[in-house]
């Protein structure tokens, strides 16, 4: 590991960038309407137009910027680039430190309430932004010279944490799994909201068969975004980096489809919460680089990690993309804690932070006993 250089960080979007965003929003060239414009064929126009109107006139970026800058944001330079992270310290750090990794299309902002709930329970919390997301540099090479999980380990040990627990969902679950497999001497356990596909599919139970069938059905109906981001991400990136409406439409569909909102995204996310996520991608110009994990996974496959006996907890939220049964997760992981919740979805750090914080804390406490 190289020397870890750490500096305080504050977001400072130029006034010209805010003015440019509003100009683009007010000059939107809308597509010709369809006879039926509900969510069946993609993002609903009525919902999108309402949000665009708010983004152009009413959304107070500066207020959100001040709020985010009140959080303990840092930039660490180690290896091949800078990693943006929040370092939320417990007043009385009696529990194991934690590293939390977000997925897509999330950002660090979504996980801030979760980090504070965990700090209140006695855990120091490190929350890095994935490479190429918001304020973290994208990998300079293809494939990345240093995998994300190794950068995370360098960050944690550079901060003085020799033993810690890792949590992740979506893309973050993959990073967390590889981190635990690579450094079981430091990672006391991993807490996941998604699991790797099992290498062994013999003698599947009915629940496992239903789970895999559900994944296949979802891939057919809702997996086009993933295929595009894995195969031709740059073609998509040009449009979404030039059009804030296109960017918002792309991620809004996911916030609705993957959350426990019953079809009404506003029941789980306020307009400001959705527009904050879109603004972070827009002002940093990172929607295109946020596709890199998808492309790299497909173009540069790496050996499957052996999870061994590493203690693993799985938190299963009913409205997530897929809800793995315990027995399926146990084909790959040493599952010592499995919790199936009755509410929440893909964005559980935002949707159900109290439930998730309690589950992570319970797991970490069991490792520290």
C-alpha positions in Angstrom: 0.0 0.0 0.0 1.2 3.5 -0.8 1.1 6.4 1.6 -2.5 7.5 2.2 -2.9 11.3 1.6 -6.2 12.6 3.1 -7.7 16.1 2.7 -11.0 17.7 3.7 -13.4 18.1 0.9 -16.3 20.4 0.1 -18.6 20.5 -2.9 -18.5 23.8 -4.8 -20.5 23.8 -8.0 -19.8 26.9 -10.1 -22.7 29.3 -10.6 -22.3 28.9 -14.4 -22.9 25.2 -14.1 -26.2 25.8 -12.3 -27.2 28.3 -14.9 -26.3 25.9 -17.7 -28.4 23.2 -16.1 -31.5 25.4 -15.9 -31.0 26.6 -19.5 -30.9 23.0 -20.7 -33.9 22.1 -18.7 -36.0 24.9 -20.0 -34.9 24.2 -23.6 -35.9 20.5 -23.5 -36.9 19.0 -26.8 -39.5 16.5 -25.8 -40.3 13.4 -27.9 -43.7 13.1 -29.7 -46.2 11.8 -27.2 -47.4 8.2 -27.2 -51.1 7.4 -27.0 -50.4 5.6 -23.7 -47.6 7.2 -21.7 -47.7 5.3 -18.4 -44.7 3.4 -17.1 -45.2 0.2 -19.2 -43.0 1.5 -22.1 -40.5 3.4 -19.9 -40.4 6.6 -17.8 -43.8 8.2 -17.4 -43.8 11.6 -19.2 -46.2 13.3 -16.7 -44.0 12.4 -13.7 -40.9 13.4 -15.6 -42.3 16.8 -16.7 -43.2 17.6 -13.1 -39.8 16.8 -11.9 -38.1 18.7 -14.7 -40.2 21.7 -13.9 -39.1 21.6 -10.2 -35.4 21.0 -11.2 -35.5 24.1 -13.4 -37.4 26.3 -11.0 -37.7 25.5 -7.3 -35.0 23.0 -6.6 -32.4 24.7 -4.3 -29.1 23.1 -5.2 -27.2 25.4 -2.9 -29.2 24.3 0.1 -28.4 20.7 -0.6 -24.8 21.6 -1.2 -24.6 23.2 2.2 -26.2 20.2 3.8 -23.8 17.8 2.2 -20.8 20.0 3.1 -21.9 19.8 6.8 -21.0 16.1 6.6 -17.5 14.9 7.2 -16.4 14.6 3.6 -12.8 13.7 2.7 -10.7 12.9 -0.3 -8.0 10.2 -0.1 -5.3 9.8 -2.7 -3.7 6.4 -2.8 -2.5 4.4 -5.8 -4.0 5.5 -9.1 -6.5 8.1 -8.0 -8.6 10.0 -5.5 -11.4 8.4 -3.5 -14.1 10.6 -2.1 -15.6 9.3 1.2 -17.5 10.3 4.3 -15.9 9.5 7.6 -18.7 9.5 10.3 -17.1 8.8 13.7 -19.0 7.5 16.7 -18.8 9.5 19.9 -18.1 6.3 21.7 -16.6 3.8 19.2 -17.4 0.6 21.0 -18.3 -1.5 17.9 -16.3 -2.7 14.9 -15.7 0.0 12.2 -17.8 -0.3 9.1 -17.2 0.4 5.4 -20.4 0.9 3.4 -20.5 0.7 -0.4 -23.4 2.0 -2.5 -24.8 0.6 -5.8 -26.2 2.1 -9.0 -27.9 4.5 -9.6 -27.3 5.5 -6.0 -24.7 7.9 -4.6 -23.1 8.4 -1.2 -25.9 10.9 -0.4 -28.5 8.1 -0.2 -26.6 6.4 2.6 -25.9 9.3 4.9 -28.9 8.6 7.3 -27.7 5.0 7.6 -24.2 6.1 8.4 -25.3 8.3 11.2 -27.6 5.6 12.7 -24.7 3.2 12.8 -22.4 5.8 14.3 -25.1 6.4 17.0 -24.8 2.6 17.7 -21.0 2.9 18.3 -19.5 2.3 14.9 -17.0 4.5 13.0 -18.4 4.5 9.4 -16.4 5.0 6.2 -18.5 5.5 3.1 -16.5 5.8 -0.1 -17.9 6.7 -3.5 -17.3 4.1 -6.1 -14.6 4.9 -8.6 -16.2 7.1 -11.3 -19.1 8.0 -9.1 -19.6 11.7 -8.2 -16.3 12.9 -6.7 -14.1 9.7 -6.9 -11.8 9.4 -9.9 -12.6 6.7 -12.4 -10.0 4.1 -13.1 -7.3 5.5 -15.4 -6.9 2.2 -17.2 -9.1 -0.6 -18.6 -9.2 -2.8 -16.7 -8.4 -0.9 -13.5 -4.9 -1.4 -12.3 -6.1 -1.6 -8.7 -9.5 -3.3 -8.1 -12.0 -1.3 -6.1 -11.9 -3.8 -3.2 -8.2 -3.3 -2.9 -8.6 0.5 -2.8 -11.2 0.0 -0.1 -8.8 -2.1 2.0 -6.0 0.5 1.5 -8.4 3.2 2.6 -9.5 1.3 5.8 -6.0 0.3 6.9 -4.7 3.7 6.0 -7.3 5.2 8.4 -6.0 2.9 11.1 -8.7 0.2 11.0 -7.0 -3.2 11.1 -10.3 -5.1 11.6 -13.6 -4.0 10.2 -16.9 -5.1 8.8 -18.0 -4.4 5.2 -21.6 -3.8 3.9 -22.9 -3.5 0.3 -25.8 -3.9 -2.0 -26.0 -4.1 -5.8 -22.6 -3.2 -7.2 -21.5 -2.7 -3.6 -22.3 -6.3 -2.7 -19.8 -7.5 -5.4 -17.1 -5.2 -4.1 -17.9 -6.2 -0.5 -17.7 -9.9 -1.4 -14.3 -9.6 -3.1 -13.0 -7.4 -0.2 -13.9 -10.1 2.3 -12.5 -12.9 0.2 -9.2 -11.1 -0.4 -8.6 -9.9 3.2 -10.2 -12.3 5.7 -7.4 -11.3 8.1 -8.9 -7.8 8.4 -12.6 -8.2 7.3 -14.4 -9.7 10.3 -17.5 -10.3 8.2 -19.6 -9.0 5.4 -23.2 -7.9 5.3 -24.9 -8.1 1.9 -28.2 -7.1 0.2 -27.4 -9.2 -2.9 -25.4 -12.3 -3.5 -23.3 -13.8 -6.2 -24.7 -16.5 -8.4 -23.9 -19.9 -7.1 -21.4 -22.0 -8.9 -23.3 -25.2 -8.0 -27.0 -25.5 -9.0 -27.6 -29.1 -8.3 -30.6 -30.2 -6.2 -32.2 -26.8 -6.1 -35.1 -26.3 -3.7 -38.4 -25.0 -4.9 -37.6 -21.6 -3.4 -34.3 -21.5 -5.2 -35.9 -22.5 -8.5 -38.5 -19.7 -8.0 -35.7 -17.2 -7.2 -33.7 -18.1 -10.4 -36.8 -18.0 -12.5 -37.6 -14.6 -11.1 -34.2 -13.3 -12.1 -34.7 -14.7 -15.6 -38.1 -13.0 -15.9 -36.6 -9.7 -14.6 -33.8 -9.8 -17.1 -36.2 -10.2 -20.0 -38.5 -7.4 -18.8 -36.2 -5.0 -17.0 -32.6 -5.9 -17.8 -32.1 -3.9 -21.0 -30.3 -1.1 -19.1 -27.7 -3.6 -17.7 -27.1 -5.1 -21.2 -26.5 -1.6 -22.6 -24.2 -0.6 -19.8 -22.2 -3.8 -20.1 -21.9 -3.7 -23.9 -22.2 -0.2 -25.4 -22.0 2.2 -22.4 -20.3 5.0 -24.3 -23.1 5.3 -26.8 -25.5 5.8 -24.0 -23.2 8.1 -22.0 -23.1 10.8 -24.8 -26.8 11.4 -24.6 -27.1 11.3 -20.8 -24.1 13.5 -20.3 -25.6 16.1 -22.7 -29.2 16.0 -21.6 -30.3 16.3 -18.0 -33.8 15.2 -18.9 -32.3 12.0 -20.4 -30.2 11.4 -17.3 -33.1 11.9 -15.0 -35.4 9.7 -17.1 -32.8 6.9 -17.1 -32.4 6.8 -13.3 -36.0 7.7 -12.3 -37.3 4.6 -13.9 -35.0 2.5 -11.6 -36.0 4.4 -8.4 -39.6 3.6 -9.1 -39.2 0.0 -10.4 -36.7 -1.2 -7.7 -38.2 0.5 -4.6 -41.0 -0.6 -2.4 -43.2 2.2 -3.6 -46.2 0.3 -5.1 -45.8 2.1 -8.4 -45.9 5.6 -6.8 -42.2 6.7 -6.5 -43.2 9.8 -4.5 -44.3 7.5 -1.7 -40.6 6.6 -1.1 -38.6 9.5 -2.5 -39.5 13.2 -2.4 -38.9 15.2 -5.6 -35.9 16.8 -3.9 -34.3 13.4 -3.0 -34.6 12.2 -6.6 -33.3 15.5 -8.0 -30.4 15.5 -5.6 -29.2 12.1 -7.0 -29.6 13.4 -10.6 -27.8 16.6 -9.7 -24.8 14.8 -8.2 -24.4 12.8 -11.4 -25.0 15.9 -13.6 -22.7 18.4 -11.9 -19.8 15.9 -11.7 -20.4 14.6 -15.2 -20.1 11.0 -14.0 -23.2 9.2 -15.3 -21.0 7.7 -18.1 -18.2 6.6 -15.8 -20.8 5.1 -13.4 -21.3 2.5 -16.1 -17.7 1.3 -15.9 -18.3 -1.5 -13.4 -20.9 -3.0 -15.7 -18.6 -2.8 -18.7 -15.5 -4.0 -16.9 -17.3 -6.9 -15.4 -18.4 -8.1 -18.8 -15.2 -7.2 -20.8 -12.6 -8.2 -18.2 -13.9 -11.1 -16.2 -11.9 -12.0 -13.1 -11.8 -15.3 -11.2 -14.7 -16.0 -9.0 -13.8 -15.3 -5.3 -13.8 -18.1 -2.8 -15.7 -16.9 0.2 -14.5 -19.7 2.4 -15.7 -19.5 6.0 -16.0 -15.7 6.2 -19.0 -14.9 8.4 -21.7 -13.4 6.1 -25.1 -11.8 6.8 -27.8 -11.4 4.2 -30.5 -8.8 4.4 -33.4 -9.6 2.0 -35.8 -6.8 1.2 -39.0 -7.9 -0.6 -39.1 -5.2 -3.4 -35.5 -5.6 -4.4 -34.6 -6.8 -7.9 -34.2 -10.3 -6.5 -34.6 -11.8 -3.0 -32.3 -14.8 -2.5 -33.4 -17.6 -0.2 -31.0 -18.4 2.6 -30.2 -21.8 1.1 -29.2 -20.3 -2.2 -26.9 -17.7 -0.5 -25.4 -20.6 1.6 -24.1 -22.2 -1.6 -21.5 -19.5 -1.9 -21.3 -17.9 1.5 -21.0 -18.9 5.2 -24.4 -17.4 6.1 -24.5 -16.9 9.9 -27.3 -14.3 9.8 -30.2 -14.1 7.4 -33.0 -11.5 7.7 -36.1 -11.4 5.4 -37.8 -8.1 5.9 -41.5 -7.4 5.2 -40.9 -4.0 3.5 -38.2 -2.1 1.6 -36.4 -2.5 -1.7 -33.2 -2.0 -3.6 -32.7 1.4 -2.0 -33.0 0.1 1.6 -30.4 2.6 3.0 -32.9 5.3 2.1 -36.2 3.4 2.3 -35.6 1.6 5.6 -32.5 2.9 7.2 -33.6 2.0 10.7 -34.2 -1.7 9.8 -30.9 -1.9 7.9 -28.9 -0.2 10.6 -30.3 -2.5 13.2 -29.4 -5.6 11.1 -25.9 -4.4 10.4 -25.3 -3.6 14.0 -26.6 -6.9 15.2 -24.3 -8.7 12.8 -21.2 -6.6 13.7 -21.9 -7.0 17.4 -22.0 -10.8 17.0 -18.6 -10.7 15.5 -17.2 -8.6 18.2 -18.6 -10.8 21.0 
